[in-house]
Amino acid sequence: MSRAEEITSEVRRLVQTCKAMEAQLQQSIPKKTHQEVVSKMQETIDGLNAEVERIRADFQKAINLNEAIFRVESHVASQNDATNTLGQAIAGSIEDLNSKISQGTVPLSVYKETLSKVEQLQQSTVGKADYVALQKKYDELAESMKSMVPRDDYFNLQGQFANYIPKESFDMLQKTLSQYVPREQLIAAETRLHELEARMENYVPRSEYDELTAKIALLTKEASALSVEVVDVAQPEPSMSKVGTAVSEKPEITEIQSQLSEMKGGEDSVKTVDASQGFAFANTTLCATNGLEFLQDLEQAPIESIENHVKSGDFERWFKDVLTDDATAKSLKTVREGNYTGDELKTKLVAVISPRYAS
């Protein structure tokens, strides 16, 4: 496969890659659909928040009721103590009354005092039915609290939930990201494509080259035949004139030979030099004698050494003066003027050199 066919195949592959990326991009979910899903989820969350607020209000009511029940129980306990004390007092009074009744009379003061204590006891106590109803309500609230969680735990869980998104959204985002490539890779591919397009101007198809070679061979054979016929004539001076005339009758021979020489010079530009003329990377044992070895050493050389050589213009001078590759030297000059550093610099260098030497 010729270099032109390889370049054409590479260009077609890049076009197919662009079309595939465009098709994948068309299959991605629109932003409007994503916003609608997010809006629906937000409405669901708002509904859950409203329900939580309602449950929180009910829970607060339960807490208030529990506190009221606790106060009632405390009050009832104190009343029970007072009742017991009063019962004991009444029991003593009843014994006295019994003894007095047994005697047939009761002091009026004792009767009034007992009546007053009874009235006080009635005012400071509640009916048994009310107490039973209150106890039943308390039991119901206690049973409801078993299915609830503390307020702090709910707020903590709500805070954790705010830091998460549905797994479907995350998987969708991952799938979308997998359909893209880094911008640096695209820039490198575009740079390589421009380099290939620029280099294609200096090449012709192999079929045209073979046709031109056959044509040159035919014209050379015809010129040789004409020269032989002229030499067979017995007059030297006229023969020289005829040779000149015969050659001048074929001016395309000189032009075709000149074109063939230029094409051969273009093919031989990718050459290998002696180690004495090779490019030695500073502070390393790496020494490249051709473009392919230079690419390999470029991957192994320290980035500090590469940056120093680029700033000094060493790369472009070696490609121009030693390898006689003016096109690559100009591309390296463009990279140097871009003031790139680090891995980005190395990527740019490989992108402008590999189209000619990587194969």
C-alpha positions in Angstrom: 0.0 0.0 0.0 1.5 3.4 -1.0 1.8 6.3 1.3 -1.0 8.2 -0.5 -3.3 5.2 0.0 -2.4 5.0 3.6 -3.1 8.7 4.0 -6.5 8.4 2.2 -7.4 5.4 4.4 -6.5 7.3 7.5 -8.6 10.3 6.4 -11.5 8.0 5.7 -11.1 6.4 9.1 -11.2 9.8 10.8 -14.4 10.8 8.8 -16.0 7.5 9.9 -15.0 8.2 13.5 -16.5 11.6 13.3 -19.8 10.2 11.9 -19.9 7.5 14.6 -19.4 10.2 17.3 -22.1 12.3 15.8 -24.5 9.3 15.8 -23.7 8.5 19.4 -24.3 12.1 20.3 -27.7 12.0 18.6 -28.5 8.9 20.8 -27.8 10.8 24.0 -30.7 12.0 26.2 -31.8 15.6 25.6 -31.3 18.1 28.3 -35.0 18.9 28.4 -35.9 15.2 29.2 -33.3 15.3 31.9 -34.8 18.4 33.4 -38.3 16.9 33.3 -37.0 13.8 35.2 -35.3 16.1 37.7 -38.5 18.2 38.0 -40.6 15.0 38.7 -38.1 13.8 41.3 -38.1 17.3 42.9 -41.9 17.1 43.1 -41.7 13.7 44.8 -39.1 15.0 47.2 -41.4 18.0 48.0 -44.3 15.6 48.7 -42.1 13.5 50.9 -41.0 16.7 52.8 -44.7 17.7 53.3 -45.5 14.2 54.6 -42.5 14.4 56.9 -43.7 17.8 58.2 -47.1 16.4 58.9 -45.7 13.4 60.7 -43.4 15.8 62.6 -46.4 17.8 63.7 -48.3 14.7 64.8 -45.2 13.5 66.7 -44.9 16.9 68.4 -48.6 16.6 69.4 -47.9 13.2 70.8 -44.9 14.5 72.8 -47.1 17.4 74.2 -49.8 14.9 75.1 -47.2 12.6 76.7 -45.9 15.5 78.8 -49.5 16.3 79.8 -50.1 12.7 80.8 -46.9 12.7 82.8 -48.0 15.8 84.6 -51.4 14.2 85.3 -49.7 11.1 86.6 -47.6 13.2 88.9 -50.6 15.0 90.1 -52.5 11.8 90.5 -49.6 10.3 92.5 -49.6 13.3 94.8 -53.3 13.1 95.2 -53.0 9.4 96.0 -50.6 10.2 98.7 -52.9 12.9 100.0 -55.8 10.4 99.7 -53.9 7.8 101.7 -53.1 10.3 104.4 -56.7 11.5 104.4 -57.9 7.9 104.4 -55.8 7.2 107.4 -57.2 10.3 109.1 -60.7 9.3 108.1 -60.1 5.9 109.5 -59.1 7.4 112.8 -62.0 9.7 112.7 -64.3 6.8 111.8 -63.0 4.9 114.8 -63.6 7.9 117.0 -67.0 8.3 115.4 -67.8 4.7 115.9 -66.8 5.0 119.5 -68.9 8.2 119.8 -71.7 6.8 117.7 -71.6 3.9 120.0 -72.1 6.4 122.7 -74.9 8.0 120.7 -73.5 11.5 119.9 -70.8 13.1 117.6 -69.2 16.5 118.1 -70.4 19.1 115.5 -66.9 20.4 114.9 -65.6 17.0 114.0 -68.5 16.5 111.6 -67.9 19.8 109.9 -64.1 19.2 109.7 -64.7 15.8 108.2 -67.2 17.3 105.7 -64.7 20.0 104.7 -62.0 17.4 104.1 -64.3 15.3 102.0 -65.2 18.4 99.9 -61.5 19.1 99.4 -60.8 15.6 98.4 -63.6 15.7 95.8 -62.3 18.9 94.3 -58.6 17.7 94.1 -59.4 14.3 92.4 -60.8 13.2 89.0 -63.3 10.6 88.1 -62.1 7.0 87.4 -63.7 7.0 84.0 -61.7 10.1 83.0 -58.5 8.5 84.2 -59.2 5.3 82.3 -59.9 7.2 79.1 -56.6 9.2 79.6 -54.7 6.0 80.2 -56.1 4.5 77.1 -55.0 7.5 75.0 -51.6 7.3 76.5 -51.3 3.6 75.5 -52.3 4.5 71.9 -49.7 7.2 71.6 -47.0 4.9 73.1 -47.9 2.3 70.5 -47.7 5.0 67.7 -44.3 6.1 68.9 -43.0 2.5 68.3 -43.4 3.1 64.5 -41.6 6.5 64.6 -37.9 7.6 64.7 -36.2 10.4 66.7 -36.2 13.8 65.1 -32.4 14.0 65.0 -32.2 10.6 63.2 -34.7 11.8 60.6 -32.7 15.1 60.0 -29.4 13.1 59.7 -31.0 10.7 57.2 -32.5 13.6 55.3 -29.0 15.3 55.1 -27.5 12.1 53.8 -30.2 11.7 51.2 -29.5 15.2 49.9 -26.0 14.1 48.9 -27.1 11.2 46.7 -28.8 11.0 43.2 -30.6 8.0 41.7 -28.4 5.3 40.3 -30.2 5.5 36.9 -29.1 9.2 36.5 -25.5 8.3 37.4 -25.4 5.4 34.9 -26.9 7.6 32.3 -24.2 10.2 32.9 -21.5 7.6 32.7 -22.9 6.3 29.4 -22.9 9.9 28.0 -19.3 10.4 29.1 -18.2 7.2 27.4 -19.4 8.7 24.0 -16.8 11.5 24.2 -13.0 11.6 23.8 -10.5 14.0 25.5 -10.1 17.4 23.7 -6.3 16.8 23.6 -6.8 13.6 21.6 -9.1 15.5 19.1 -6.5 18.3 18.8 -3.7 15.8 18.2 -5.8 14.0 15.5 -6.6 17.4 13.8 -2.9 18.3 13.9 -2.0 15.0 12.4 -4.7 15.4 9.7 -3.4 18.9 8.8 0.2 17.5 8.6 -1.0 14.7 6.3 -2.9 17.1 4.1 0.2 19.3 3.9 2.4 16.4 3.1 0.0 15.0 0.4 0.8 18.1 -1.7 4.4 16.7 -2.1 3.3 13.3 -3.2 1.7 11.8 -6.3 -0.1 8.4 -6.8 2.1 5.3 -7.4 0.2 4.7 -10.6 1.3 8.1 -12.0 4.9 7.4 -10.9 5.0 4.0 -12.6 3.4 5.5 -15.8 6.0 8.3 -15.8 8.9 5.8 -15.3 7.6 3.7 -18.2 7.3 6.8 -20.3 10.9 7.8 -19.5 12.2 4.4 -20.3 10.4 4.5 -23.7 11.7 8.0 -24.5 15.2 7.0 -23.5 15.1 4.0 -25.7 13.9 6.1 -28.6 16.7 8.7 -28.0 19.3 5.9 -27.9 18.0 4.6 -31.2 18.2 8.0 -32.8 21.8 8.5 -31.5 22.9 5.1 -33.0 21.4 6.0 -36.4 23.3 9.3 -36.4 26.6 7.7 -35.4 26.4 5.3 -38.3 26.6 8.3 -40.8 30.2 8.8 -42.1 30.3 12.6 -41.5 31.2 13.4 -37.8 30.3 17.1 -37.7 26.8 16.7 -39.2 26.2 13.8 -37.0 26.7 15.9 -33.9 24.3 18.3 -35.3 21.8 15.6 -36.0 22.2 14.3 -32.4 21.6 17.7 -31.1 18.5 17.9 -33.3 17.3 14.5 -32.3 17.7 15.3 -28.6 16.1 18.7 -29.0 13.2 17.0 -30.7 12.4 15.3 -27.4 12.4 18.2 -24.8 10.0 16.3 -22.6 12.8 13.8 -21.7 14.7 16.5 -19.7 11.5 17.6 -18.0 10.5 14.1 -17.0 13.9 13.2 -15.8 13.9 16.3 -13.6 10.5 15.4 -12.2 11.7 11.8 -11.5 14.8 13.1 -9.7 12.6 15.3 -7.5 10.3 12.4 -6.7 13.2 10.2 -5.8 14.7 12.9 -3.6 11.3 13.1 -1.8 11.3 9.4 -1.2 14.9 9.3 0.1 14.3 12.2 2.5 13.4 9.7 5.3 17.0 8.5 5.9 19.3 7.2 8.6 22.5 8.9 9.5 25.7 7.8 11.3 25.7 7.8 15.1 28.1 10.8 15.0 25.4 12.8 13.3 22.6 11.3 15.4 20.6 13.4 17.9 21.7 12.8 21.5 19.3 13.8 24.3 21.0 15.8 27.0 21.7 14.0 30.3 20.8 10.6 28.7 22.3 7.8 26.7 19.7 8.1 24.0 20.9 8.8 20.5 18.5 8.8 17.4 19.9 8.2 13.9 16.5 8.5 12.1 13.0 9.8 12.6 11.6 6.5 13.9 14.4 6.2 16.6 13.8 9.9 17.4 10.1 9.1 18.2 11.1 6.1 20.3 13.7 8.1 22.3 11.2 11.0 22.7 8.9 8.7 24.7 11.8 7.7 27.0 13.6 11.0 27.5 12.9 13.1 30.6 10.5 16.0 30.1 13.1 18.5 31.4 15.5 17.5 28.6 12.8 17.7 26.0 11.7 21.2 27.1 15.3 22.5 27.1 15.9 21.1 23.5 12.6 22.6 22.3 13.4 26.1 23.8 16.9 26.0 22.1 15.5 24.9 18.8 17.7 21.8 18.7 15.0 19.5 17.3 14.0 21.6 14.3 17.7 22.3 13.4 18.5 18.5 13.4 15.5 17.6 11.2 16.4 20.5 8.8 20.2 20.2 8.7 20.8 16.5 9.2 17.6 14.7 8.0 16.9 17.5 5.4 13.2 17.4 6.4 12.1 21.0 6.1 8.4 20.3 6.5 8.9 18.6 9.9 11.3 21.3 11.0 8.7 24.0 10.3 6.1 22.0 12.3 8.5 21.7 15.2 9.1 25.4 15.1 5.4 26.0 15.3 5.3 23.8 18.4 8.2 25.7 20.0 6.4 29.0 19.4 3.3 27.6 21.1 5.2 27.5 24.5 3.8 24.1 25.5 5.1 22.3 28.6 5.0 18.9 30.2 3.0 16.0 28.7 1.1 18.4 26.4 4.5 19.4 24.8 5.4 15.7 24.3 2.0 15.0 22.7 2.4 17.9 20.3 5.8 16.8 19.3 4.7 13.2 18.6 1.7 14.5 16.6 3.8 16.5 14.2 6.6 13.8 13.8 4.7 10.5 13.7 2.7 11.1 10.4 6.0 10.9 8.5 8.1 8.5 10.6 5.7 6.3 12.7 5.0 3.9 9.8 
